């Protein structure tokens, strides 16, 4: 592959990693849609393979540890798991939601104040808890409304 083609491929990959669609990349880079789409699929495949390799390595290297006696903290965490579902599953979902939000914010160069970004992050956490746990847990819904209200209040000059 020539140096010019390598540079073009690198620039296309950079745009795809930033969240641009193959169509947007085609318009920006004057490359074919099929080329941009193929590179996107190659990136997704490489990412999945990398995650699978890490999971496999962790499973091989990490020895199972004996179950610790449930302490006060353990009891609280067990209760949370019953209400909100597995922390690992919920964490995976919330990271995906936040990643999408943060990529859109960066791509569109949206200027968010810290309270706005934190509210969005916390709402993402609450959404994840709802879909992995008890969707009828009233506090989760109230928390979402609360974070949105804090931002709305600040925008109206009422800072809490």
TORKOLFI-624164 format. One record per residue (C-alpha): residue number from 1; x, y, z; residue in one letter. Coordinates in pm, 1 decimal, always signed. Example, Ala and Ser with C-alpha at 12.3 -4.5 7.8 and 13.67 -1.06 7.14 Angstrom:
<sites>
SITE pos        u        v        w code
SITE   1  +1230.0   -450.0   +780.0    A
SITE   2  +1367.0   -106.0   +714.0    S
</sites>
This chain:
<sites>
SITE pos        u        v        w code
SITE   1     +0.0     +0.0     +0.0    X
SITE   2   +138.5   +340.4    -95.1    X
SITE   3   +206.2   +607.3   +166.5    X
SITE   4    -79.2   +819.3    +26.4    X
SITE   5   -326.8   +532.5    +65.1    X
SITE   6   -205.0   +468.6   +419.3    X
SITE   7   -258.8   +834.0   +509.9    X
SITE   8   -608.6   +831.7   +359.2    X
SITE   9   -695.3   +507.7   +539.2    X
SITE  10   -562.7   +652.8   +865.3    X
SITE  11   -772.6   +967.0   +824.2    X
SITE  12  -1085.3   +765.2   +740.7    X
SITE  13  -1031.2   +543.4  +1045.3    X
SITE  14   -977.8   +851.0  +1263.5    X
SITE  15  -1311.3   +997.4  +1151.9    X
SITE  16  -1490.4   +665.7  +1204.8    X
SITE  17  -1345.9   +640.6  +1558.0    X
SITE  18  -1476.8   +991.4  +1625.2    X
SITE  19  -1826.9   +866.4  +1547.1    X
SITE  20  -1873.5   +982.3  +1188.8    X
SITE  21  -2087.2   +754.8   +972.5    X
SITE  22  -1949.5   +603.9   +650.1    X
SITE  23  -2171.0   +847.3   +458.0    X
SITE  24  -2024.3  +1146.0   +644.2    X
SITE  25  -1672.4  +1012.9   +591.1    X
SITE  26  -1744.6   +974.7   +218.8    X
SITE  27  -1846.4  +1339.3   +198.8    X
SITE  28  -1544.9  +1464.2   +397.4    X
SITE  29  -1272.9  +1244.9   +247.2    X
SITE  30  -1386.7  +1188.2   -110.8    X
SITE  31  -1361.9   +810.5    -70.7    X
SITE  32  -1621.4   +557.4   -175.2    X
SITE  33  -1900.4   +466.1    +62.5    X
SITE  34  -1806.8    +96.9    +34.4    X
SITE  35  -1447.6   +174.9   +138.9    X
SITE  36  -1559.3   +373.5   +444.4    X
SITE  37  -1820.3   +110.0   +534.3    X
SITE  38  -1565.7   -174.5   +503.6    X
SITE  39  -1317.5     +8.3   +726.8    X
SITE  40  -1595.0    +67.2   +981.2    X
SITE  41  -1682.7   -303.4   +984.0    X
SITE  42  -1312.7   -392.7  +1014.8    X
SITE  43  -1283.8   -158.8  +1316.4    X
SITE  44  -1591.9   -312.5  +1480.8    X
SITE  45  -1459.5   -663.7  +1420.1    X
SITE  46  -1117.3   -573.9  +1562.0    X
SITE  47  -1278.0   -419.9  +1870.3    X
SITE  48  -1492.1   -729.7  +1931.8    X
SITE  49  -1189.6   -955.6  +1891.5    X
SITE  50   -987.1   -742.2  +2132.4    X
SITE  51  -1264.2   -756.9  +2393.7    X
SITE  52  -1293.6  -1133.7  +2350.3    X
SITE  53   -916.2  -1175.0  +2394.5    X
SITE  54   -917.9   -967.7  +2712.8    X
SITE  55  -1213.6  -1162.6  +2854.2    X
SITE  56  -1041.5  -1490.7  +2773.2    X
SITE  57   -718.0  -1374.2  +2935.4    X
SITE  58   -900.4  -1260.9  +3247.9    X
SITE  59  -1085.3  -1591.8  +3275.1    X
SITE  60   -757.4  -1782.0  +3243.9    X
SITE  61   -547.8  -1565.4  +3477.2    X
SITE  62   -788.6  -1470.4  +3752.1    X
SITE  63   -837.4  -1746.9  +4001.4    X
SITE  64  -1176.2  -1770.6  +4166.2    X
SITE  65  -1161.0  -1645.0  +4521.9    X
SITE  66  -1360.7  -1790.4  +4808.2    X
SITE  67  -1685.7  -1614.8  +4887.2    X
SITE  68  -1628.4  -1364.1  +5165.6    X
SITE  69  -1858.7  -1353.3  +5463.2    X
SITE  70  -2133.9  -1102.3  +5397.0    X
SITE  71  -2065.2   -786.3  +5597.6    X
SITE  72  -2279.4   -477.1  +5642.1    X
SITE  73  -2153.4   -344.0  +5310.8    X
SITE  74  -2210.6   -682.4  +5149.9    X
SITE  75  -2571.7   -684.4  +5266.7    X
SITE  76  -2628.2   -337.7  +5122.2    X
SITE  77  -2470.6   -442.5  +4791.2    X
SITE  78  -2683.5   -758.2  +4779.5    X
SITE  79  -2996.3   -548.7  +4835.6    X
SITE  80  -2890.0   -309.4  +4558.7    X
SITE  81  -2833.9   -602.7  +4322.2    X
SITE  82  -3186.2   -724.3  +4389.9    X
SITE  83  -3328.0   -379.0  +4315.1    X
SITE  84  -3099.9   -267.5  +4028.5    X
SITE  85  -2965.7   -589.0  +3879.5    X
SITE  86  -2604.5   -696.1  +3835.8    X
SITE  87  -2351.6   -416.1  +3879.5    X
SITE  88  -2142.0   -560.5  +3593.9    X
SITE  89  -2433.6   -568.8  +3349.5    X
SITE  90  -2557.0   -227.5  +3452.6    X
SITE  91  -2204.0    -84.0  +3428.5    X
SITE  92  -2164.1   -217.0  +3075.0    X
SITE  93  -2493.8    -59.2  +2970.4    X
SITE  94  -2429.8   +275.8  +3137.5    X
SITE  95  -2082.5   +300.6  +2981.0    X
SITE  96  -2234.9   +237.2  +2637.8    X
SITE  97  -2502.3   +504.0  +2692.2    X
SITE  98  -2247.2   +756.7  +2819.6    X
SITE  99  -2013.3   +678.6  +2532.0    X
SITE 100  -2286.9   +755.0  +2280.2    X
SITE 101  -2378.4  +1078.7  +2460.3    X
SITE 102  -2019.7  +1195.4  +2498.6    X
SITE 103  -1936.0  +1111.7  +2134.0    X
SITE 104  -2234.8  +1312.7  +2008.9    X
SITE 105  -2143.0  +1604.4  +2235.8    X
SITE 106  -1783.2  +1599.0  +2108.0    X
SITE 107  -1877.4  +1548.8  +1743.9    X
SITE 108  -2131.7  +1832.5  +1750.1    X
SITE 109  -1902.0  +2049.7  +1964.1    X
SITE 110  -2183.0  +2104.3  +2214.8    X
SITE 111  -2080.0  +2313.5  +2513.4    X
SITE 112  -2233.9  +2163.7  +2825.7    X
SITE 113  -2192.5  +2304.5  +3171.9    X
SITE 114  -2063.2  +2059.5  +3433.5    X
SITE 115  -2407.9  +2022.8  +3591.2    X
SITE 116  -2561.7  +1937.5  +3254.2    X
SITE 117  -2301.8  +1671.9  +3174.1    X
SITE 118  -2321.3  +1524.6  +3524.4    X
SITE 119  -2702.8  +1519.2  +3508.4    X
SITE 120  -2688.4  +1334.4  +3175.7    X
SITE 121  -2437.3  +1086.0  +3321.0    X
SITE 122  -2653.0  +1023.7  +3627.8    X
SITE 123  -2966.8   +987.6  +3415.6    X
SITE 124  -2778.9   +730.5  +3205.4    X
SITE 125  -2696.9   +541.9  +3526.0    X
SITE 126  -3060.1   +550.8  +3636.6    X
SITE 127  -3178.3   +429.2  +3293.7    X
SITE 128  -2936.0   +138.1  +3312.2    X
SITE 129  -3058.9    +47.0  +3660.0    X
SITE 130  -3419.5    +54.2  +3538.7    X
SITE 131  -3359.9   -177.9  +3243.7    X
SITE 132  -3146.8   -423.9  +3442.9    X
SITE 133  -3340.0   -417.4  +3767.7    X
SITE 134  -3686.8   -333.9  +3887.2    X
SITE 135  -3852.7    -98.1  +3636.1    X
SITE 136  -4120.1    -18.7  +3896.3    X
SITE 137  -3873.9   +112.4  +4155.2    X
SITE 138  -4014.7   +462.8  +4205.3    X
SITE 139  -3690.0   +617.3  +4333.1    X
SITE 140  -3515.0   +557.3  +3999.9    X
SITE 141  -3779.0   +755.7  +3813.3    X
SITE 142  -3781.8  +1031.3  +4074.6    X
SITE 143  -3401.4  +1053.5  +4054.8    X
SITE 144  -3417.9  +1104.6  +3676.7    X
SITE 145  -3671.9  +1382.7  +3722.9    X
SITE 146  -3458.4  +1528.9  +4001.8    X
SITE 147  -3141.5  +1553.9  +3793.7    X
SITE 148  -3333.1  +1714.2  +3507.5    X
SITE 149  -3498.4  +1954.8  +3751.4    X
SITE 150  -3163.5  +2061.5  +3899.4    X
SITE 151  -3042.9  +2168.9  +3554.3    X
SITE 152  -3374.1  +2331.9  +3463.8    X
SITE 153  -3373.4  +2523.0  +3793.7    X
SITE 154  -3016.7  +2644.7  +3736.0    X
SITE 155  -3111.2  +2762.2  +3386.9    X
SITE 156  -3387.7  +2967.3  +3551.0    X
SITE 157  -3148.2  +3116.4  +3805.8    X
SITE 158  -3232.1  +2889.5  +4099.4    X
SITE 159  -2913.0  +2718.1  +4208.6    X
SITE 160  -2936.4  +2439.2  +4464.3    X
</sites>
